[in-house]
Amino acid sequence: MTLPAADLNNIVEMYKDAISRATAKQLSVVDLFKTATTLDSLNQRALSIEIYKAWIAFNADNELLFAVYYNYGVALTAIEDRTGAINALRECTRLKPDFQPSYINLGRALEDSGQTGPAVAQWMTLCKILSNVNGDSVAHKTTALQQIARVLETAQSDAAAEDALRQSLDINVQQPEAIQHWISLRQRQCKWPVVAEWERVSRKDLNASISSLSLACHADDPMYQLARAYDYAVNAIGMPKPATPTQSNRNANKLRIGYVSSDLRGHAVGFAMTDVMETHDRESFEIFAYYCGIDRPDATQQRIKNAVDHWVDLKGLDDDKAAARIAADGIDIIVDLNGYTRDARTKVFARKPAPIAVNWFGFPGTMGTPYHHYIIADETIIPEADEIYYSEKVLRLPCYQPNDRKRPIAAHRPTRAEAGLPENAFVFCSFNGMQKIKPRGFQRWMTILNRVPGSVMWLLGGGAEACDRLRKVAAESGVAPERLIFAENKPNPEHLARYPLADLFLDSLPYGAHTTAADALWRGVPIVTMPGRSFASRVCASLVRSAGVSELICATPEAFVEEAVAYGTNPEKLAAIKAKLAASLPTCALFDTPSLVGHLENLYRQMWNDLKRGALPIPDLSNLDVYHRIGTELDLENIEALSDEAYVAQYKERLTEWNGFYPIPPDERLWRADKPELPGRLAVA
């Protein structure tokens, strides 16, 4: 920021006066902090730091020296002088060991400098000295425990991180983010039941704050997934001020499409979207990529940069500035490739930087917001009768998921021995993350292994404790633990190269294989799947259908087991389905990127026409607060065992109970005043 000469003169005079008074021991701590705050607001933090240094040098006998060291450490942290910050904050804790905030900031400075052990030690010290129970000490202790958990989680110490979060929730259950991470850690460790209440934390508390992504892994409940997304949008995103619209691009010959994602790099989303970016019709569309992820350039990101018309890095821009940038670019349709996933910029979408917003591909479910107008799916993932579970208007592609036809595969094709697999065994596999493994699905796998002699289950490895936990469950099911084989993580080209070592992929429920399924099918490995009710549970069935082998889609758990056993015990049946898959791959819808992009562009044109004729859809959020209250009290983990009729009936029963006390206006979901003949709909008297 360039300041006028008069302002610079004022700053210089302010600085000189503060230095003079500090060295003369005439600058009070209050005036010191006030001067530093003023200089910081004028982007003159370096000058405020010099004043802190001078004050400390000449006021060592001041009783508030510890507070000055604390603010000095905060200022040094802001300019990323971590060494200076550590020294200042250590001196603060030495001068006043009971000053709690310094432990938190010192721990963070140590962590940022790579000293995670000493960082955790600082936070543990704070937890031990917080014996006085008051508002500040409680807040500081919960903060310290959350910091401990965050660092431990990053270090893959999941059990210790889980324990730290539990301690924090014991103190204060009203910590949605702590609950989200606690549940996610238990899912990643395969600790069942995942939502395990205890004396001070109820199942309702946990259900009410579970993240949307964890919920997709946890429960086959599309109604609660919608209500939970809505509740998160209301409470975590809020109602920010919309971005100021700029000159419209509506009469231009090209529609401007903006893709927003933190995953446009070596990530499942980045891999899949490269071919889409390269295939768009540049005569009719101008493509912007807005990146909001980590600073880790790679070949996939470079490919996307080369493909798009404009690459914009949103890193370093706050939500207002990011939205203003998108608005200034005149984007017509903004596409959310993150949804409720890590590093998403949902608050940017909430500022409505473009007239049309679309939810597609990055997140398997509805957003439940008033500013996402459309969700893109296909007829398998969201059948017409299931549109009641989505706030957005549903538009469909022939196959919802994009894929890269040019994905590289490592030249070296490993042997079974190199992968740690028995040479002559039938190899079932499931390369989904461990968070997707649920008790019922795992028991189905064990039943299959018991019925296919000599077979093994090849899984993607997680933490050592999680692997041991699954081996123990296998043994309790009559399956020798060594028949579970865990694959180490590999770069995608090497991972693709080893896929053909497997004979058959077994899907999971309620969050099935998505890009993982496409990888398996691309490499000629058939997948047995069983779709549920929710978006995440139906993607694999969509991909299998689009690959031309829909006979692999099973309607019931019993059929899933029988189909897998049939392939595992009948080599001719397996060979036939593999041959059919191989013959289908060159022309199937799953890998026909030009067709997908053509249909996608037609959907964009349809959206634009909807806007021009005043028919832009209004997201349906009616009664979602009631559905959310109902869902928090359900046994979500066991909903997948219910029939569709029983699933709908439990909501109808509770809606009726609610309506008896608090009348509920009719909606277009399960509480309807008309059309009682529709499946899953309730006629209101």
MIVEX-612358 format. One line per field, with one value per residue (C-alpha): residue number from 1; z, x, y. Coordinates in steps of 0.001 Angstrom, whole numbers, plus 524288, in hexadecimal, padded with zeros to 5 digits. Example, Ala and Ser with C-alpha at 12.3 -4.5 7.8 and 13.67 -1.06 7.14 Angstrom:
BEGIN
nr (1 2)
c3 (81E78 81BE4)
c1 (8300C 83566)
c2 (7EE6C 7FBDC)
//
This chain:
BEGIN
nr (1 2 3 4 5 6 7 8 9 10 11 12 13 14 15 16 17 18 19 20 21 22 23 24 25 26 27 28 29 30 31 32 33 34 35 36 37 38 39 40 41 42 43 44 45 46 47 48 49 50 51 52 53 54 55 56 57 58 59 60 61 62 63 64 65 66 67 68 69 70 71 72 73 74 75 76 77 78 79 80 81 82 83 84 85 86 87 88 89 90 91 92 93 94 95 96 97 98 99 100 101 102 103 104 105 106 107 108 109 110 111 112 113 114 115 116 117 118 119 120 121 122 123 124 125 126 127 128 129 130 131 132 133 134 135 136 137 138 139 140 141 142 143 144 145 146 147 148 149 150 151 152 153 154 155 156 157 158 159 160 161 162 163 164 165 166 167 168 169 170 171 172 173 174 175 176 177 178 179 180 181 182 183 184 185 186 187 188 189 190 191 192 193 194 195 196 197 198 199 200 201 202 203 204 205 206 207 208 209 210 211 212 213 214 215 216 217 218 219 220 221 222 223 224 225 226 227 228 229 230 231 232 233 234 235 236 237 238 239 240 241 242 243 244 245 246 247 248 249 250 251 252 253 254 255 256 257 258 259 260 261 262 263 264 265 266 267 268 269 270 271 272 273 274 275 276 277 278 279 280 281 282 283 284 285 286 287 288 289 290 291 292 293 294 295 296 297 298 299 300 301 302 303 304 305 306 307 308 309 310 311 312 313 314 315 316 317 318 319 320 321 322 323 324 325 326 327 328 329 330 331 332 333 334 335 336 337 338 339 340 341 342 343 344 345 346 347 348 349 350 351 352 353 354 355 356 357 358 359 360 361 362 363 364 365 366 367 368 369 370 371 372 373 374 375 376 377 378 379 380 381 382 383 384 385 386 387 388 389 390 391 392 393 394 395 396 397 398 399 400 401 402 403 404 405 406 407 408 409 410 411 412 413 414 415 416 417 418 419 420 421 422 423 424 425 426 427 428 429 430 431 432 433 434 435 436 437 438 439 440 441 442 443 444 445 446 447 448 449 450 451 452 453 454 455 456 457 458 459 460 461 462 463 464 465 466 467 468 469 470 471 472 473 474 475 476 477 478 479 480 481 482 483 484 485 486 487 488 489 490 491 492 493 494 495 496 497 498 499 500 501 502 503 504 505 506 507 508 509 510 511 512 513 514 515 516 517 518 519 520 521 522 523 524 525 526 527 528 529 530 531 532 533 534 535 536 537 538 539 540 541 542 543 544 545 546 547 548 549 550 551 552 553 554 555 556 557 558 559 560 561 562 563 564 565 566 567 568 569 570 571 572 573 574 575 576 577 578 579 580 581 582 583 584 585 586 587 588 589 590 591 592 593 594 595 596 597 598 599 600 601 602 603 604 605 606 607 608 609 610 611 612 613 614 615 616 617 618 619 620 621 622 623 624 625 626 627 628 629 630 631 632 633 634 635 636 637 638 639 640 641 642 643 644 645 646 647 648 649 650 651 652 653 654 655 656 657 658 659 660 661 662 663 664 665 666 667 668 669 670 671 672 673 674 675 676 677 678 679 680 681 682 683 684 685)
c3 (80000 7FBE3 805CB 8032B 807C1 812A7 8180E 81751 81EE0 82954 82A55 82BC1 8364E 83D79 83CF6 841A8 84CC8 8513E 850DA 85881 862EC 863C8 86611 8702C 8771A 8749B 86B3C 872A7 86E9F 86A7F 861AB 85C91 85868 852B7 84A8E 845D3 841E2 83A41 83316 83016 82A18 8212B 81CD0 824DB 82D57 82C1C 83305 83DD5 83FFD 8415F 84BA9 85317 852DB 857F1 8629F 86753 86790 87063 8789B 87DFE 88B83 88725 88D45 8801E 878DF 876A3 86F2B 8669A 8638B 85FF9 8566C 85136 84E9F 847BA 83F28 83BB0 83863 82F14 8273A 827F0 8307B 83767 83E73 84429 8479B 84ED0 856C6 85A29 85DF7 8660E 86D94 86FAA 875AD 87DFA 88367 885F4 885D2 8883E 87C39 87417 86631 864FA 86595 85A40 851B4 85565 851EA 844AD 84217 84592 83CB6 83172 8330F 8321C 840B8 84289 84EBF 85659 8512B 856F6 8638B 864D4 86335 86CA9 876A4 87518 87745 883DD 889B3 886D1 893FC 89626 88F9B 8892B 87BB2 876E6 87C1A 87655 86911 86968 86D53 86295 858D9 85D64 85C58 84E98 84ABA 85052 848B9 83C14 83CC9 840CA 835B0 82BFD 83188 82F5C 83E12 83CAA 849AC 85181 849A1 84BF7 85A9A 85AED 85404 85D47 868C2 86251 85FF4 86E06 871E7 867A2 85E34 8568C 84D8A 84013 83A09 844F8 8432D 83486 8363F 8412B 8389C 82CD8 834D9 83993 82BAB 82705 831E1 82F5D 83D65 83DB6 84137 83BFE 84326 850E4 85B19 868F6 875AA 87201 86347 85D6D 8503A 84D1F 84FD7 846BD 83BEA 83C48 838CA 83025 823BD 816F6 81185 81D9C 81D5C 80F6A 81461 82094 81CA3 810AE 81402 8090D 8109D 81C1A 812E0 80CEA 81A31 81F96 813D6 815D4 8245D 82180 81731 82089 82C51 826AE 81A0B 81E30 81615 810A1 8085E 7F9CE 7F101 7E94F 7DB76 7D07A 7C229 7BD33 7B354 7AFE1 7A1DA 79E9E 794BD 79EAA 7ABE5 7B65D 7BEE3 7CB9E 7D22B 7E096 7E762 7F0FF 7E9DB 7DC4F 7DDEB 7E04A 7E6CC 7E2AE 7DE6D 7D759 7D041 7CB9F 7C782 7BECC 7B309 7B509 7B516 7A8C1 7A193 7A3D1 79785 797B6 78D21 79677 7A407 7AB08 7B621 7C304 7CD59 7DB2A 7E3B6 7F284 7F6D1 7FC2C 7F56E 7EF61 7E094 7D8F2 7CB49 7CC93 7D0C3 7C5A6 7BC0B 7C114 7C084 7B265 7AF37 7B4E7 7AFC9 7BD1C 7C954 7D5BC 7E2CD 7EDD4 7F829 80080 7FCF9 807A2 80436 800D3 7F7EA 7F192 7EEAE 7E997 7E076 7DAEE 7D951 7D299 7C8FD 7C4D4 7C763 7C2B8 7C8D5 7D478 7D712 7E4BA 7E38D 7F24A 7F929 80783 80648 80B3C 807BE 80163 7FF8E 801E7 807A3 7FA60 7F42C 7FEF6 7FA0B 7ECF6 7E412 7D808 7D453 7D3AC 7DCED 7DA7E 7E383 7DC08 7DE18 7E987 7F41C 7F396 7F871 7F97E 7FE9C 80562 8029B 7FCAD 7F2F7 7EC21 7E17C 7DAA4 7DDC8 7D2A6 7D3B6 7CB17 7CB15 7D347 7DDEB 7DF6E 7DA18 7D839 7E49A 7ECA8 7E8F1 7F5DA 7FC93 7F585 7F722 7E979 7DC91 7D75F 7C9AE 7C3ED 7BB62 7B4F9 7BF15 7CA38 7CC4F 7C366 7C108 7BA90 7AE94 7AEAC 7BC81 7BD63 7C1FB 7C720 7BD8C 7C7B7 7C9CF 7D733 7D9E2 7E496 7EC2E 7EB89 7F0B9 7FBBA 7F5CC 7F4FA 7E733 7E564 7EE76 7E9FC 7ED43 7F14D 7F325 7F7F8 7F6C1 7FD7C 80944 8166A 81A6D 810BB 8173F 81F7F 82814 81F6D 81300 81937 81DF1 81005 80B74 815FE 81204 8040F 8083C 81048 80477 7FAB1 7FF8B 7FEF3 7FB49 800FC 802D3 7FDEF 8049D 80471 810FF 81BB5 82911 82F41 83A0A 8302E 8285E 834BD 838AF 82BB4 82CC0 83A2A 834FD 829C5 8335A 83B33 82E6E 82BC2 821E7 82455 826A1 81C77 811FE 81371 80BC8 80C9D 8012E 8037A 7FD85 7F02D 7E662 7DD46 7D16D 7D9DA 7E06A 7D327 7CED4 7D9E4 7D85B 7CF24 7DA06 7DFDC 7DABF 7DFC4 7E6B5 7F1DE 7F415 8013E 8069A 8090A 80307 7F77B 7EE01 7E53F 7DE25 7E40E 7DCB5 7CFFF 7D226 7D436 7C852 7BFF8 7C377 7C081 7CE6B 7CFD6 7DB93 7E2E4 7E8CB 7EFEE 7EF30 7FB05 7FC4D 7FD41 7F2C4 7F77B 7F7DE 7E9AD 7E24B 7E096 7DAB0 7D12A 7CD14 7CBC0 7C35E 7BB2E 7B934 7B2F2 7BD89 7C4E8 7C8B0 7D373 7DA59 7E54F 7EB8E 7F908 8026C 7FFFD 7F14A 7F349 7FAB1 7F119 7E53F 7EB27 7EF0C 7E174 7DB24 7E575 7E332 7D49C 7CC2B 7BFB7 7C504 7C92C 7BC0E 7B4E2 7BC8E 7BB11 7AC77 7ABAB 7B380 7AAF0 79E9C 7A3ED 7A8AB 79BA4 79927 7A637 7ABF6 7B7F0 7B044 7A53B 7A922 79C97 79E94 7ACF7 7A9FF 79F00 7A801 7B2DC 7A9DF 7A602 7B47C 7B5EA 7AA87 7B0E2 7BDA6 7B68B 7AF65 7BC75 7C186 7B593 7B5F2 7C48A 7C819 7D017 7DA5B 7E879 7F1A5 7F9F9 80868 80E40 81B70 81B71 82960 82D61 82570 82BE0 83993 83627 83046 83C28 8442A 83A88 83B48 82EDF 82EF2 82D2C 8234A 81816 81DB6 81BC1 80FDB 807ED 80D68 81B77 8190A 8143B 81ED5 829EA 824BD 8229C 8306F 8364D 82D79 83249 84064 83DD4 836E8 842B4 84AF9 84125 83474 8288D 81B98 8100B 80806 7FB85 80299 80C6F 8122A 806EB 80672 7F930 7F09D 7FB5C 7F12C 7EE92 7F4C0 8019D 80250 80DB1 80BC2 815CD 81A70)
c1 (80000 8059B 802D9 80220 80DE7 805FE 80238 81045 8148F 80A58 80EF9 81D1E 81992 81156 81C97 826C7 81E15 81B6C 829D9 82D83 82347 8265F 834E2 83191 82878 81D28 81522 80A92 806FB 7F98A 7FF8E 80971 7FEAB 7F695 8020C 80577 7F74E 7F6D9 80378 7FED4 7F258 7FADA 802D0 80E6A 8101F 81EF3 81EC9 815EE 81F6B 82AB4 822E0 8206C 82F14 83287 82831 82CC3 83AF2 83819 82C9F 83140 82C12 81DFF 81439 80D58 819AF 813EF 8085A 81178 81976 80CC6 80869 81648 815F8 808D6 80E42 81A41 8117F 809D0 81628 81A30 82608 8240C 8311B 82E90 82098 82514 82EED 82516 81A4F 8239C 8277A 81910 8169D 822EB 81EA7 810AD 80ED2 8002E 7FDC0 7F670 7F5F4 804D1 80525 7FBAE 80308 81052 80BD3 80726 813F2 81B9B 81305 814BA 82375 822D8 823D5 81741 81BE7 81F07 81256 80A39 81218 80E26 7FFCB 800AD 806FF 7FB9C 7F1DA 7F8C9 7F964 7EB33 7E5D3 7DD48 7D029 7CB7D 7C748 7D4C7 7DBAA 7D165 7D277 7E140 7E181 7D817 7E016 7EC9B 7E688 7E1C1 7EF55 7F51B 7EB40 7EDE5 7FC88 7FB03 7F168 7FAFD 80566 7FC56 7FAEC 7EC5C 7E96C 7F078 7E9E2 7DCAC 7DF50 7E317 7D682 7CE8F 7D493 7D119 7C310 7C210 7C439 7BB6D 7B31A 7AF7D 7BB2A 7B64E 7C3D0 7C928 7BDC3 7C00C 7CE4D 7CB75 7C1CB 7CACB 7D606 7CDAE 7C962 7D773 7DB0D 7CF4A 7CAB6 7BCE7 7B326 7B876 7AEB1 7B0D1 7AA90 7AFAC 7AB31 7ACDA 7AAFF 79EB3 79C54 79399 79EE6 7A7B0 79D9C 79A98 7A88B 7AD85 7B3A0 7AC83 7B7A5 7B852 7A988 7AA2B 7B344 7AB32 79CE8 794EA 78B6A 789AA 77F6C 7884A 793A3 78B8F 78760 79535 79AAF 79063 79362 7A1E3 79F6A 79703 79FFA 7ADB7 7AC7F 7A244 79D48 7A8A0 7A69E 7A5B8 7B0DD 7AE84 7AA9C 7B2FF 7B085 7A838 7AD29 79F78 79F7B 7ACCD 7AE38 7B512 7B029 7BA50 7BB64 7C2F1 7C74F 7CAD5 7D29F 7DD8E 7E075 7E4F2 7F1B4 7F5F2 7E910 7DD6E 7D600 7E1BF 7E46C 7D656 7D4B1 7E0B2 7DA41 7CE07 7D5E2 7DD0C 7D09B 7C7F3 7C34E 7CB0E 7C27B 7B6F6 7BD10 7C7D2 7CD5B 7D27A 7D8D1 7D8CC 7E24B 7E10F 7E99A 7F715 8032D 807B5 8095E 80A1A 80851 7F986 7F84A 8010E 7F8A0 7EC86 7F368 7F6E7 7E8EE 7E117 7E011 7E2A0 7E90A 7E68E 7EC90 7E37F 7EDA1 7EFFF 7E2F9 7D8B5 7CAC1 7C692 7D22F 7D0FB 7C295 7C597 7CFE5 7C64D 7BBF6 7C5D6 7C8D9 7BA9E 7B869 7AB16 7AADE 7B34A 7B557 7B844 7C1A0 7C3BA 7B6B0 7B8DD 7C6A3 7D3D5 7D82B 7CB0A 7C781 7B8EF 7B8B0 7BCE0 7B0FF 7A898 7AC92 7A61C 7B143 7AA54 79BEF 79BC4 7A25E 7A3A9 7A71D 7AE62 7B7C0 7C066 7B680 7ACD6 7A08C 79837 79D3C 790A3 79357 78B1F 795FC 798DB 78E92 79194 79780 79C98 79A78 79507 78900 78F6B 794B9 7887B 77C48 770E0 769F2 77619 7768F 76FAE 77CD7 783A3 78230 78761 78094 7859F 78B72 790FE 79C14 79C69 7A706 7A956 7B7E1 7C292 7CEC6 7DBD3 7DE14 7EC6E 7EFD2 7FDDC 800CC 80E28 81616 819A6 80EC3 81113 80F74 806E9 81307 817B0 80A7E 80A92 7FF59 7FE52 80135 7F597 7EB5F 7DEE3 7E158 7D5C9 7D928 7D39C 7DC4A 7D322 7D814 7D63E 7CC2B 7C2D8 7C371 7B767 7B440 7A973 7B148 7BD50 7B56C 7B077 7BE92 7C1FA 7B66A 7BB75 7C947 7C40A 7BCA2 7C7D4 7D2AE 7E05C 7DBED 7E1B3 7DCF5 7E63B 7E3B0 7E9DF 7F1A6 7EF05 7F51C 7FB06 7F0B9 7E5A7 7EB85 7ED16 7DF2E 7D9E9 7E248 7DC78 7CE8C 7D209 7D6EE 7CA61 7C31B 7CABB 7D422 7E2B4 7E86C 7F30E 7E880 7E738 7F253 7F4AD 7FA5C 80340 7FFC1 805CA 805F2 7FA52 801D8 807B5 7FAAD 7F418 7FEE9 7FC3B 7ED61 7ED15 7F2FE 7E540 7DA6A 7CE46 7CB79 7C186 7BA9F 7B786 7AAF4 7A610 7B19D 7B5E4 7C125 7C0E7 7CD76 7D2FD 7C891 7CC03 7DA48 7D6BE 7CDE7 7D7F8 7E1B6 7D827 7D456 7C59A 7BE57 7B307 7AAE1 79E19 79827 79193 788E3 792E8 79B12 7A804 7A245 79DAC 7A96D 7B003 7A3A2 7A36B 7B173 7AF65 7A350 7AABE 7B5B9 7ABFF 7ABB7 79F32 79D7D 7A760 79D67 79694 78984 78B66 79662 79387 794BF 7A18B 7A760 7A255 7A76D 7B4F7 7B58F 7B14A 7BC84 7C607 7C2BD 7BFF2 7CBB7 7C3A3 7B9B5 7C49D 7CB7F 7BEDE 7BC0F 7CA26 7C95F 7BCA6 7C28C 7CEB7 7C681 7BE15 7C8DF 7CC80 7BEAA 7B790 7B194 7BA72 7C680 7C036 7C4E6 7C0BA 7B2C6 7B2C3 7B7FC 7AE2D 7A2E9 7A8C4 7A996 79B65 797E4 79F34 7976E 78ADE 78E85 79151 78457 77D8D 783AD 7804A 771F5 770E2 7702D 77C87 77911 7776E 77D89 77342 776EC 76979 7684B 7769E 7782D 76DBE 773F7 780F5 77B46 7753A 781CB 78A13 7821A 782EC 78BE9 792DB 79CE6 79269 789B6 78FB8 7894E 77BB1 7736A 76FC6 7620A 766CA 7704E 765A3 75C46 76556 7659D 756EF 754AA 75D19 75779 74A07 74EA7 75489 7486D 74051 747A2 74D4A 74566 74DFE 74A64 749E9 75647 759F8 76110 75B02 750D8 747B2 739CB 7373C 73B52 73B32 73D11 74B26 7555A 75A5C 75093 74773 739C3 736A1 7289C)
c2 (80000 80D40 817E8 82690 82E5D 834A0 82752 822AD 82E9E 82BBA 81DB4 821EF 82BB1 8217F 817E4 821A2 8261C 81830 8147E 820B5 81E49 80FBF 81213 81C6D 812CE 81C27 813C1 80C52 7FE8E 8035E 80DC8 803F1 7FA9B 805B7 80AB3 7FD04 7FA77 8073A 8043C 7F657 7FBC4 80429 7F84D 7FD03 7F0F1 7F198 7FEC7 7F9CC 7EE89 7F826 7FF88 7F2CF 7EFF2 7FD78 7FCF0 7EF8D 7F40C 7FFC0 7FAEA 7EDEA 7F105 7F36B 7EA0B 7E886 7E4A1 7D707 7DCDD 7E4D8 7D8B2 7D1C4 7DC54 7DD30 7CE80 7CFA7 7DA8F 7D27A 7C6F2 7CF9E 7D299 7C436 7C6DE 7B9E8 7B9F3 7C759 7C3A3 7B76C 7BF2C 7C9D7 7C060 7B818 7C43D 7C748 7B9D3 7BB0A 7C82C 7C3ED 7B51F 7B64C 7BED5 7B4E8 7BA9B 7BA74 7AB83 7AA62 7B410 7AEC4 7A115 7A5C1 7ACF9 7A0BF 7987F 7A210 7A104 79233 78F57 787AA 78088 78D01 792EA 787F5 78925 79777 79457 788F1 79204 79B4E 79051 78C68 79A14 79D7A 79992 7A58D 7A3DF 7B051 7B482 7B836 7AC33 7A32C 7A9D1 7A939 79AF7 796CF 79EAB 7982E 78AA4 78DA2 79238 785BD 77D95 784DE 782B3 77474 77211 777ED 76EED 76326 7610F 75F22 75889 76306 76DC3 7676F 76709 77577 7792F 770DC 77816 784F3 7809B 77C0A 78A35 7905A 7887A 794B1 79375 78F2B 78ED7 78641 77CD4 77C6A 778C7 76F17 767A8 76834 762A3 7575C 7546F 75462 74AE2 741F2 743B7 73E86 7437A 7503F 758D3 753BE 75C6A 75D9D 76392 771DE 770DC 76B11 764D6 7706D 779C4 77217 7707E 77F04 782CD 777C7 77D1D 77AE5 772B2 76A0A 768CA 763A4 758DA 756A4 75601 75293 75D80 7676D 76F16 77196 77438 77F37 78469 78392 78AE5 79573 796B5 797F5 7A252 7AA35 7A966 7A848 7AFFE 7B9D8 7C532 7CD01 7D916 7D5C4 7D9DA 7E657 7E27C 7E7AB 7E9DC 7DEA0 7D4CB 7D065 7D519 7CFB7 7C4D0 7BC50 7B7ED 7B9AB 7AD82 7AE1B 7A182 7A34C 7989E 795FA 78946 78D76 785FB 777E6 7747A 76C28 77857 77DEC 77128 77032 77E6C 77FC4 77982 781CB 78E64 78A4C 78673 79278 79994 7A63B 7AC22 7AC56 7AC31 7B389 7AB68 7B0C4 7A832 7ADC9 7A657 7A6D9 79B8A 79920 79E4A 79190 792BB 7860A 780A6 77F98 78DC3 79219 78A9F 791A1 79ECA 79C26 79837 7A387 7B166 7B762 7B1CD 7B9B0 7B632 7BA53 7B71D 7C311 7C947 7C9C2 7C618 7D3F4 7D62D 7C8CA 7CB1E 7D8BA 7D309 7C91C 7D3A1 7DC8F 7D19A 7D1C8 7C34E 7BEAD 7B12B 7AD85 79F0D 79A1D 78E98 78E09 78DEE 78B1A 785C3 78A35 7980E 79B17 7A96E 7A845 7B5EF 7BB0F 7B4A3 7BA73 7C7E8 7C4B0 7C8FC 7C392 7C2FD 7B411 7AA6D 79BCD 79073 785E5 77AAC 77ED0 77B70 77013 776B7 782B0 78FB5 793F7 7A24F 7AD39 7B06B 7A371 7A2F0 79607 788D1 7806A 771C8 766FC 75E5C 753BC 75C94 764DE 75E52 767A1 762FB 76638 77491 77780 77558 7809C 78F4C 791FE 78F82 7827F 7823A 775D2 77132 763BA 760B9 76A29 767EB 76D2F 7652D 76740 75ED8 762A8 75EA5 759D0 74C0C 74836 7402C 73600 72C23 72608 71791 7122C 70EA2 71CC0 72137 7172E 70F5B 70074 6FC02 6F2D7 6F8C3 6FF5B 70DA3 715EE 7243A 73106 73CE0 74648 74DC6 7472E 7514A 74ADB 73D78 73AD8 72F00 72959 72AD9 724F4 7194D 7173B 716E3 70CFB 70479 704BD 7010F 6F5C9 6F0AB 6F237 6E93D 6EEC5 6FC5A 708C3 716B7 7213E 72E3E 73B97 73C9C 74678 747FF 73BE3 73BBA 73C30 730F5 728D9 72C18 726EF 71AAF 71834 719AB 71082 7063E 70776 704CC 6F862 6FE65 6FCC3 70A7A 70855 707B2 7166D 71C9D 72B2E 73293 73E1D 74B30 74D6E 758A5 75768 75216 7473F 744A1 74307 739D7 73042 72FB3 723D7 71B94 71B76 712C3 719CB 72694 72665 7335C 7398C 73F6E 749CE 75104 7490D 749C4 755D4 7597F 74D0A 74570 74C29 7488D 73A47 739A0 740BF 7361B 72B28 72757 724E5 72A89 72487 72F6B 7317E 73F25 74505 75104 75BF0 7627C 75CD0 74F20 74F8D 754FF 747D9 74211 74D73 74ACE 73C34 73EA5 74896 73EC1 7356D 72AE8 72E11 71FC4 7228E 72B48 723DB 7274A 72136 71D9A 70F41 71123 7187F 70CFB 702D4 70A5F 70BF4 6FD97 6F981 700ED 6FC21 6EDD8 6EDCE 6F184 6F115 6FABE 70401 702D6 705F1 71260 716E4 714B6 71C4C 72780 727D5 72834 7332E 73C44 742AA 74798 747A0 753F0 75360 7575E 75F24 76C9E 7738B 76EAD 77295 7802A 78208 77E98 786EF 792AE 790AD 790D9 79DBB 7A33C 79E6C 7A515 7B1C2 7B109 7AEAB 7BB33 7C338 7BF2F 7C1A5 7B33E 7B1AC 7A762 7AB77 7A162 79AA4 79BF7 79A5F 79363 78F6D 79428 78A3B 77F47 78283 781A6 7748E 76F50 77286 768E4 75D84 751C5 7560B 74B1C 740BE 7478D 73FDD 73398 73969 736E3 742EA 7421E 7415E 74C6B 7559E 75100 75520 76307 7633D 75E81 7691F 773A1 76FDA 770D1 77E2F 782F5 77F2B 7891C 792BB 7932C 79146 797B9 78E4A 78C95 7858A 77A8D 77148 77A8B 77D28 781D8 77B85 77033 765EF 75B73 75F6D 7567A 75B75 766AB 7697A 76E9F 7790F 779E4)
//
